Amino acid sequence: MSLLKISLLFALVGTVLLLFLSIQIEPKLIDIKDIDMKEYDSFVKIQGNIFSVRQPGNITIMMLRDDTDEIEVITYEKINVTKGSFVEVIGKVGEYDYNLQVEASKIKNL
C-alpha cells in the first residue's frame, strides 16, 4: 500500500472519529447565573422551569429560570413546550438587545 493511500485512510478515519465524538460530547451542566460574556458564542447546557412562552411565527421564545437566575431561550422552530415545564437546554450563548440569550439546538423535557 502506498504512503498516499495510508495517509488518506488515516485522514478519513480521523475525520469520521471526530464527527462521531462531536455528536456525543455535550457541554457540562451549568447554572444560569454563570452565563456571561465569557461564554458568548459557546455551547452551554442548562436546566430550569419555563415561566413564559411566546411563539411568534415559526420561532419559540421561552424564559427559563433555575434556582440562580433566568435567561431567554430561543429556537427557530415551533416546539411543543408549556409554561411550568422543567427542561434541559443545550445551545449557543448569544446576545439580543444587550441581553444574553441561549439559541437552543436541543431541548428535552425532564
C-alpha positions in Angstrom: 0.0 0.0 0.0 1.4 3.4 -0.9 2.1 6.1 1.5 -0.6 8.3 -0.1 -3.3 5.6 0.4 -2.3 5.1 4.0 -2.4 8.9 4.6 -5.9 9.2 3.0 -7.1 6.2 5.1 -6.0 7.8 8.3 -7.4 11.2 7.4 -10.8 9.6 6.6 -10.8 7.5 9.8 -9.8 10.6 11.9 -12.5 12.8 10.3 -15.2 10.2 11.0 -14.0 9.7 14.6 -14.0 13.5 15.2 -17.5 13.8 13.8 -18.7 10.9 16.0 -17.1 12.4 19.1 -18.5 15.9 18.4 -22.0 14.5 18.3 -21.6 12.5 21.5 -19.9 15.2 23.7 -22.2 17.5 25.5 -21.3 20.6 27.4 -21.2 20.4 31.2 -24.4 21.5 33.1 -24.0 25.0 34.5 -26.2 27.4 36.5 -27.8 30.2 34.6 -26.1 32.8 36.8 -22.7 31.5 35.5 -23.5 32.5 31.9 -21.7 35.7 31.0 -19.8 37.2 28.1 -17.0 34.6 28.5 -19.5 32.0 27.2 -20.5 34.2 24.2 -20.7 32.0 21.1 -20.0 28.9 23.2 -22.4 25.9 23.8 -23.9 25.5 27.3 -26.2 23.1 29.0 -28.8 24.5 31.4 -31.9 23.2 33.2 -34.8 25.1 34.6 -38.5 25.8 34.6 -40.2 27.6 31.7 -42.1 30.5 33.1 -43.0 32.3 29.8 -43.5 31.0 26.3 -44.2 33.1 23.1 -44.4 31.7 19.6 -44.4 34.5 17.0 -44.4 32.9 13.6 -42.0 29.9 13.4 -40.0 31.0 16.5 -40.3 29.8 20.1 -39.1 32.2 22.8 -39.0 31.0 26.3 -37.9 32.4 29.6 -36.1 29.8 31.6 -35.5 30.0 35.4 -33.3 27.9 37.7 -32.5 28.5 41.4 -29.9 31.1 40.4 -31.2 33.3 37.7 -33.3 33.4 34.4 -32.4 33.7 30.7 -34.2 33.9 27.4 -34.1 30.7 25.3 -34.9 30.9 21.6 -35.3 28.3 18.9 -36.1 28.9 15.3 -39.0 26.4 15.1 -42.3 25.9 16.8 -42.0 23.3 19.5 -44.4 21.9 22.0 -43.5 23.3 25.4 -45.7 24.7 28.1 -45.3 27.1 30.9 -44.2 25.3 34.1 -42.3 22.5 32.2 -38.9 21.5 33.5 -36.5 21.3 30.6 -32.8 20.8 29.7 -31.5 23.1 27.0 -28.2 22.8 25.0 -27.5 25.8 22.9 -25.1 28.6 21.9 -24.9 31.7 24.0 -25.8 34.8 22.0 -27.0 38.4 22.6 -30.1 40.3 21.6 -30.9 43.9 22.7 -27.8 43.9 25.0 -29.2 40.8 26.9 -27.6 37.3 26.8 -29.8 34.5 25.5 -29.3 30.9 24.5 -30.1 29.8 21.0 -31.2 26.3 21.6 -30.0 23.4 19.5 -31.6 20.7 21.7 -34.5 21.0 24.2 -35.5 18.0 26.3 -38.4 17.7 28.7 -37.3 16.3 32.1 
